[in-house]
Amino acid sequence: MAAIALQVSHRHAGGWMRSGLIVLAWLVVGVMLVLPLAVVFAQALAKGWGVFVAALIDDDARDAMRLTLQVALIAVPANTVFGIAAAWAISHYRFAGRTWLEALIDLPFSVSPVVVGLVCVLAYGAHGWFGPWFAAHDIKVVFAVPGLVLVTVFVTFPFVARELIPVMQAHGGEEELAARTLGASGWQIFWRVSLPRVRWALLYGVLLCNARAMGEFGAVSVVSGHLPGVTSTLPLQVEQVYNGGSVSATTSAFALASLLALLTLVTLVVKRTLEWRHGGELAANARIAGERMP
């Protein structure tokens, strides 16, 4: 009887602990994530739809949106091409420096974006290592669009590659080898065999890469020069408008910030949809990849 009572007591204690952890998790998520998002949308619409729309159609705001899209349209495809190439090389071949390549792909995760911006200034600024050469050829990198693209490419570097590598490692190269044996060319193998197997992981990586590219602040803040209508992306425009100090400026800043928040929500919804529809497949691929790793 004492043993049964002790077992029941442990079950009750475990139930209380489980409930407490669940409540704590939801409390933290609510305070740290849900509440700030709610405040952003509430403040954005605090003065009505007229002020909200006026903030979005302002000339500087439209220029910031255009520049943000321009940078993302360059950085995301560039990292998509690199991610596919790096994932293919790492998953299909054994070569000297393979481990180092995998480690370097993760480097942007451990480096502060502000440091990335400073390194870009030191390398390509007017008094940097390559600055005089670029100046002599009338090429402007820092405080111009090329600098924004460079730092954005760096901070979004790992996303596509890190989604593709485990999936490609999980599938291996048996099907590609069979296709080659049957006479398929390299491009035919890639488009008809390899790419369809990783399409969901690729879409997932591109989605995360795009969200980070459009929301990046630290690195672009250093290299942009904060020139409204010229080098000010949407996150930088939010800061500049908010620092205006007036009530209308604050409302306009929250209106612009709501676009970034909406991007976050859309990314989250699409991400969860992909995980729901293909999460089992991706998890199985990751597990198989872990078993195949040397």
C-alpha positions in Angstrom: 0.0 0.0 0.0 2.8 2.4 0.8 4.4 1.7 -2.6 1.1 2.4 -4.3 0.6 5.6 -2.3 4.2 6.7 -3.2 3.6 6.0 -6.9 0.3 8.0 -6.9 2.2 10.9 -5.1 4.9 10.9 -7.8 2.2 10.9 -10.5 0.5 13.9 -8.9 3.9 15.7 -8.5 4.7 14.9 -12.2 1.2 16.3 -13.2 1.7 19.5 -11.3 5.2 19.9 -12.8 3.9 19.3 -16.3 1.1 21.8 -15.9 3.5 24.3 -14.3 6.0 24.1 -17.2 3.2 24.4 -19.8 1.8 27.5 -18.1 5.3 29.0 -17.7 6.0 28.4 -21.4 2.8 30.0 -22.6 3.4 32.9 -20.2 6.9 33.6 -21.5 5.7 33.3 -25.1 2.8 35.6 -24.4 4.9 38.3 -22.7 7.9 38.1 -25.0 6.3 37.4 -28.4 2.5 37.8 -28.6 2.2 40.9 -26.5 4.8 42.9 -28.4 3.2 42.0 -31.7 -0.2 43.0 -30.4 1.2 46.3 -29.3 2.7 47.0 -32.7 -0.6 46.5 -34.5 -2.6 48.4 -31.9 -0.2 51.4 -32.0 -0.2 51.3 -35.8 -3.9 51.7 -35.9 -4.3 53.9 -32.9 -4.9 57.1 -35.0 -7.1 55.3 -37.5 -6.7 53.9 -41.0 -6.1 57.3 -42.5 -2.9 57.9 -40.6 -1.9 54.2 -41.1 -2.2 54.5 -44.9 -0.6 57.9 -45.0 2.5 56.5 -43.2 2.8 53.7 -45.8 2.5 55.9 -48.9 5.0 58.4 -47.7 7.8 58.9 -50.2 10.6 57.9 -47.9 8.6 54.9 -46.7 8.0 53.7 -50.3 11.7 54.2 -51.1 12.5 52.1 -48.0 10.2 49.3 -49.1 11.6 49.4 -52.6 15.2 49.2 -51.4 14.3 46.4 -48.9 12.8 44.4 -51.8 15.7 45.2 -54.0 18.2 43.9 -51.5 16.2 40.8 -50.8 15.8 40.1 -54.5 19.6 40.0 -54.9 20.6 38.4 -51.6 18.0 35.6 -51.5 18.7 34.2 -55.0 22.4 34.5 -54.4 22.3 32.5 -51.2 19.8 30.0 -52.8 22.4 29.2 -55.6 25.2 29.0 -53.1 23.1 26.8 -50.7 22.2 24.3 -53.4 25.8 24.1 -54.6 27.3 23.8 -51.1 24.7 21.2 -50.0 25.3 19.2 -53.2 29.1 19.2 -52.7 29.0 18.4 -49.0 26.4 15.6 -49.4 27.8 13.9 -52.5 31.5 14.2 -52.3 34.4 13.7 -49.8 37.1 16.3 -50.2 39.8 18.1 -48.2 38.3 21.0 -46.2 34.8 19.6 -46.2 34.5 19.9 -42.4 35.8 23.4 -42.5 33.3 24.4 -45.2 30.5 23.1 -43.0 31.8 25.1 -40.1 32.2 28.3 -42.1 28.6 28.0 -43.4 27.5 28.4 -39.7 29.8 31.4 -39.1 27.1 34.1 -39.6 25.1 32.5 -36.8 27.9 33.3 -34.3 29.0 36.7 -35.5 27.2 39.9 -34.5 25.6 41.7 -37.5 27.1 44.9 -36.2 30.6 43.4 -36.5 29.8 42.3 -40.0 28.9 45.9 -40.9 32.1 47.2 -39.3 34.2 44.7 -41.2 32.6 45.7 -44.5 33.4 49.4 -43.7 37.0 48.5 -42.9 37.3 46.5 -46.1 35.4 48.6 -48.6 35.2 52.1 -47.0 37.0 55.1 -48.3 40.0 54.4 -46.0 39.6 50.7 -46.0 41.7 47.9 -47.5 40.1 48.0 -50.9 38.4 51.4 -50.7 41.0 53.4 -52.7 40.8 50.9 -55.6 37.0 51.2 -55.7 37.2 55.0 -55.4 39.7 55.1 -58.3 37.2 53.2 -60.4 34.2 55.2 -59.3 32.6 52.3 -57.5 30.8 53.0 -54.2 30.2 50.1 -51.9 29.8 51.5 -48.4 26.9 53.9 -47.9 25.4 52.5 -51.1 23.3 49.6 -52.3 26.3 47.2 -52.9 27.2 47.5 -49.2 23.7 46.7 -48.1 23.6 43.6 -50.4 27.0 42.4 -49.2 26.2 42.4 -45.5 22.7 41.0 -46.1 24.2 38.1 -48.1 26.5 37.4 -45.2 24.0 37.4 -42.5 21.6 35.2 -44.5 24.3 32.9 -45.8 23.5 29.7 -43.9 19.7 29.4 -44.1 19.3 27.6 -47.5 22.4 25.5 -47.2 21.5 24.3 -43.6 18.0 23.2 -44.7 19.3 21.3 -47.8 22.4 19.5 -46.4 20.6 17.0 -44.1 17.9 16.3 -46.7 20.5 15.6 -49.4 22.5 13.5 -47.0 19.4 11.5 -46.1 18.6 10.6 -49.7 22.2 9.8 -50.7 23.3 9.5 -54.3 21.7 6.2 -55.3 19.0 7.6 -57.5 21.3 10.0 -59.2 23.7 7.2 -59.9 20.8 5.1 -61.4 19.7 8.0 -63.6 23.3 8.5 -64.8 23.5 4.8 -65.6 20.4 5.1 -67.7 22.0 7.9 -69.7 20.6 11.0 -68.1 22.7 14.2 -68.4 23.8 16.2 -65.4 21.1 18.8 -65.8 18.4 16.2 -66.3 19.5 14.5 -63.1 19.4 17.8 -61.2 16.0 19.0 -62.5 14.2 15.7 -62.5 15.7 13.7 -59.7 17.6 15.8 -57.2 15.6 19.0 -57.0 12.1 17.4 -56.6 13.4 15.5 -53.6 14.5 18.6 -51.8 11.9 21.1 -53.0 10.2 21.5 -49.6 13.4 21.9 -47.7 14.5 24.4 -50.4 11.3 26.4 -50.1 11.6 26.4 -46.3 15.2 27.7 -46.4 14.3 30.4 -49.0 11.4 31.5 -46.8 13.6 31.9 -43.7 16.4 33.5 -45.8 13.9 36.1 -47.2 12.5 36.9 -43.8 15.9 37.5 -42.3 17.0 39.6 -45.3 14.0 41.9 -45.2 14.2 42.3 -41.4 18.0 42.8 -41.0 18.9 45.9 -39.0 22.4 45.7 -37.3 24.6 45.1 -40.3 22.8 47.4 -42.7 22.6 50.1 -40.1 26.4 50.3 -40.1 27.0 50.4 -43.8 23.9 52.4 -44.9 24.8 55.9 -43.7 21.0 56.3 -42.9 20.3 58.3 -46.0 16.5 58.6 -46.3 15.3 57.6 -49.8 18.8 56.4 -50.8 20.2 53.7 -48.4 17.4 53.5 -45.7 15.8 50.0 -45.7 12.4 49.5 -44.0 13.9 48.5 -40.5 16.1 51.6 -40.6 13.2 53.8 -41.7 11.2 52.6 -38.7 14.0 53.8 -36.4 14.4 57.1 -38.1 10.7 57.9 -38.1 10.3 56.8 -34.5 13.2 59.1 -33.5 11.2 62.0 -34.9 9.7 62.3 -31.4 6.2 63.5 -32.2 3.1 61.4 -31.6 2.3 61.2 -35.3 5.9 60.1 -36.0 5.5 57.3 -33.4 2.3 56.2 -35.0 3.9 56.2 -38.4 6.9 54.2 -37.1 4.5 51.6 -35.7 2.6 51.5 -39.0 5.9 50.7 -40.9 6.8 48.2 -38.1 3.5 46.4 -38.6 4.6 45.5 -42.2 7.7 43.7 -40.7 5.5 42.1 -38.1 3.1 41.0 -40.8 6.0 39.5 -42.7 6.9 37.6 -39.5 3.4 36.2 -39.1 3.2 35.2 -42.8 6.6 33.5 -42.4 5.4 31.7 -39.3 2.2 30.5 -40.9 3.9 29.2 -44.0 6.6 27.6 -41.9 4.1 25.8 -39.7 2.2 24.7 -42.8 5.3 23.2 -44.4 6.1 21.5 -41.1 2.6 20.1 -40.8 2.5 18.8 -44.3 6.1 17.6 -44.7 7.5 17.6 -41.1 7.5 13.9 -40.8 9.4 13.6 -44.1 12.0 16.2 -43.1 12.4 14.7 -39.6 13.0 11.3 -41.1 15.5 12.7 -43.6 17.4 14.5 -40.8 17.5 11.3 -38.7 18.8 9.3 -41.6 21.3 12.0 -42.4 22.6 11.8 -38.8 23.0 8.1 -39.1 25.0 8.5 -42.3 27.3 11.2 -41.0 30.9 9.9 -40.6 
